[in-house]
Amino acid sequence: MTHAPLPDAGPPARATDLRLAGEWLARHDLDGARPTPLLANRLAVRRHARLAAQIIPAVLVLASALTATSAFGDAPPHRPLPLLALTALGAGLLLAQSLLERWVRRVDQQAGATLSRRAAHLIQPGWRAVLGRPYAAFVAATSAGAMALAASALTVPDPTVRQLAVILLIALLGVTAITALQLRHLLRHPVVAQDEESLTADVIMRVEDARELTTPNVQWSLPMVLMFGTAPGWWSAAAVAYLILCTVAYIALRVKTPPSATMARRAMSLR
């Protein structure tokens, strides 16, 4: 494998970004590649976008809790305004996520335009290489479990519980759509690489982003925020069991699955 670095062309990078890029390369056993401004800028943009992407679901959780409070405070029963406001907020968050993805994609396109040549054997990693079957099964199971919890609450005669379940379903659908949008971007945006080292770095970034997306923070917390203590005892017990099972499965997944650098090298070996 060649150890030629990424080209120096591209926008200037701060010293902090270059240092962090060097640490990132060392963590992934890419010591032979030096941290260039191009790589540093790509990693910096991903750090900022990831932070913003983590804030978006947090806003959704808080908005859902506030919606539930306003819906069952002094408001008349079955008032549709809080639900409409939550739906509009979900659409706005999807738009914000789309803009974040466009920002990352534009930086990658600009980085690709500076390359003097592309890697001789370009790959476009699929979902098995980027996410892997275990992570795909995990994110599907956690989403389905959260949806099932919300749907089961619709069977409760209490109208307050049923409306809370509707709010929960809307919020979970919004989170699922955001996650699907992010995964679509990961799988479709072009590879930016001109040699083996930069190709490995590109695939590693995809794997890390995919694993970050599969952390079900909202699916774990949202049912507890909205309905724990309000729904019947059997529902609360089911929610606790769901949380424990998901936590155990997530820990086992992180321990048993190979590191992102190993996954990237496996994907490259299949070219």
Secondary structure, DSSP 8 states (H G I E B T S, - for coil): -------S-SS---HHHHHHHHHHHHHTT-TTS---HHHHHHHHHHHHHHHHHHHHHHHHHHHHHHHHHHHTSSS-TT-SHHHHHHHHHHHHHHHHHHHHHHHHHHHHHHHHHT-SS--TT-----HHHHT-HHHHHHHHHHHHHHHHHHHHHTTSS-HHHHHHHHHHHHHHHHHHHHHHHHHHHHHHS----SSHHHHHHHHHHHHHHHHHHT--HHHHHHHHHHHTTTS-HHHHHHHHHHHHHHHHHHHHHHHHS--HHHHHHHHHHT-
